[in-house]
C-alpha cells in the first residue's frame, strides 16, 4: 500500500469516529478567527510604533499567559471533565475577545488592548491540554491517535494559514474591530459544536482541583518527565527549537515592508510557513512509529537550512518558497507531540501536555522578542539567518546526546495499543 493511500485511510478512519469529527469541526470554527485577530492587533501596533520588535512582541505575547496557564490550568484536565474544560475556555475567550473588539477604537491605549489579549490567551493552554488528552480517549488505537494528532496539527496550521492570509485583508477592507468580532463569534461556534457532539467523561483522578493540588500535579508531571529519558529528550528538543520555529512568522510583516510590499503580502508570508507545515503534518502522521522517530532529527535540519537562504534578502515570492520548505520540515512536531502523549499514562496526560505547552510557550515568547530585537538592530533577514544557524547547532548537540536506544524501545512499545 502506498504511503499516500495509508495517509488517507488513517485520516478517514479517525474521522469516522463521531466525537472526533465534532472536535475537528470545533477546531476549524475557532482557530482561523483567532489568527485574524492576532494579525489585526499586530498591525495596529505596527502602525502606531513602526517597530518590528513591538509587532513581533504582539505575536509572542500570546505565549506569555500560555506559560502560566499551562502550568496552573492544564492539570485540571486530569481531575475534572475534559469536555467541561474546553467548553468553559471557549466561553471565556469569546467574552474577552468581544470586549476587545468593543474597545479597539482610536485613542484606546495599547496596554488596554494587550492586557485583554493576554487574559484571553490564558485560557488557551487549558483548552489545548484537555483536547490533546481527549484524543486518545476518543480514538483508542495508537495508530489512529497518531494519525488524529497529525490531522489536528495539520488543521491547526491550515486554520492559521487562512487566518493569517485573511487577517491583513480583513483589516484593510473592514477594520480591526471586525476582525476581533469574527474571532469572538468563532469561539461561540466551537462551544456549540463541542457541547452537542462530545460525550462527557469524568476526571480520571479523585480530589478537588484546588490551586495547591494543580501546582502539585504539575510538579509531579515535571518530575516524571525529568526521570524518563524518552519524554525528556522529545520535549527538550521541542523547547530548544523555539527560535527556529517562530522566526519566519515573527519577522514576516517587517520583512515585507522592508521589501516595499503590502501588509497583505506580509500576512501571506506569515502563512506560507504554516501551509508547508500543514502538508508535512498530514504526511508524517500516517508513517509507522519507528519511521517517524528516525525522521525527527533529519527534519529538524530541514527546517533550519532553508532559513540560511534569506541572507541575500530575496524578494517576497522567493522568501515564501524557502519558508514553505522550512515549514514542511516542521512536521517532526507531530511525532514529538504524539509520542509524548502516548508514552504518558492516561490519568497524567493533562499535566504532561501542560508541561510541554508551558515550556514551549515560554521559549516561543522569548524567541519572538529576540528575533524582533535582532530585526530592529540589524535586519529581518539577518534575524532569520541567525535562527537557522541556531537550529543547526541544536541538531549537533541533540545528535550527540540523543538517547536513541531508550526512545526507540519506548516508541516500539506503542505500536498496536495505548
Secondary structure by P-SEA (a helix, b strand, c coil): ccaaaaaaaaaaaaaccaaaaaaaaaaaacaaaaaaaaaaaaaaaaaacccaaaaaaaaaaaaaaaaaaaaccccccccccaaaaaaaaaaaaaaaaaaaaaaccccccaaaaaaaaaaaacaaaaaaaaaaaacccccccaaaaaaaaaaaaaaaaaaaaaaaaaaaaaaaaccaaaaaaaaaaaaaaaaaaaaccbbbbcccccccccaaaaaaaaaaaaaaaaacaaaaaaaaaaaaaccccccccccaaaaaaaacccaaaaaaaaaaaaaaaaaaaaaaaaccaaaaaaaaaaaaaaaccccccccccccaaaaaaaaaaaaaaccaaaaaaaaaaaaccccaaaaaaaaaaaaaaaaaaaaaaaaaaaaaaccaaaaaaaaaaaaaaaaaaaaaacaaaaaaaaaaaacccc
